[in-house]
Amino acid sequence: MLARLKAGFLVLWPWAVCLILCGPWLIPAAAHISGNGHRWVDILAQFTGPALIGSVIASLLVMAMKRPPLMIIAFGTLLICTGAVIPQASPPRGAPERGAPVLTVYSANLNAENGDVEAVAASIRAARPDLILLIEVSPAVFAARHEVLADYPYQHASETIVPKGSRGSVILASRYPLTPVPGRPDQLSALQAVSDTPLGPVHLVGVHLTRPWPFQYQWGQIIQSMSLAERLEDVTDPILVAGDFNAVSSARIGRQVKAETGLTPAPAWPGTWPTELPSWLGIGIDHQWRSDELVFLSRRIGKRTGSDHYPVVSRVTRARPQPGR
């Protein structure tokens, strides 16, 4: 009897180890692939980026077991996790217009408790952006904004951002003339302006969505995404929206923003939160979005600011005109 149990154990233990190594990473991937917008499923779909890294490590460990059937399972898991990340890592980029000017765009959640003014200034200097969109700006950074943004003569800032309870302030800055756009009374923490850039007028929106359920009430992000769409419905200029969406671009809120605004996100991998982890282990919740008149040429993680979010730095140009438009 003992010999039979031992033989069974020797047969089953590799399969059990494979399941333990690979199984957990399939859960976020399955949540994404399902397309289900239920709050329980959506919160799992936020972790497809870390799940991909986990599946890579799991595959390497299973390879060390040198059992082909298990390796097939591990590589299958890796393929599924990769497929779940592709929509946020490689969204449609569009075709750039040849010879059009290129702008560098810097956006960041600076953390309302972050008083490291020098780190913020150094991060912006390193990126050398043309357009800057900052959200959750702390009182210390807000007070020093003219020094931090000394190279940006055009600024639009708000010390108090509605709705009540929102953290920090929002600042838009540009090397080019900036015209503030009045907001509307809603539940969205956002600031808008039009910058007269070499690409022509660009409608800028610095935005901060609330945290997802279960950290906030489950309809919060949905209502705020609707408000963003309403603010943009009459805009005719090219649009650039940037900020902290507290959600990956391929999950429920990202799908809603795409559907209601027609905007397209920049690639969102490596992740931007939290900075306690390397960006390739993080979650991409800080985004830049463009209208069809613009194209993202590149997107990268910026130098740390002292916040718990990494900044996002992109290069933007004009999209190639479409035939018949």
Beta strands, then each sheet from edge to edge (+ up, - down):
strand 1: 102-109
strand 2: 131-137
strand 3: 154-158
strand 4: 169-174
strand 5: 178-181
strand 6: 189-197
strand 7: 200-208
strand 8: 239-244
strand 9: 264-265
strand 10: 286-290
strand 11: 294-301
strand 12: 312-318
sheet 1: 3+ 4- 2+ 1+ 12- 11+
sheet 2: 5+ 6- 7+ 8+ 10- 9+
end
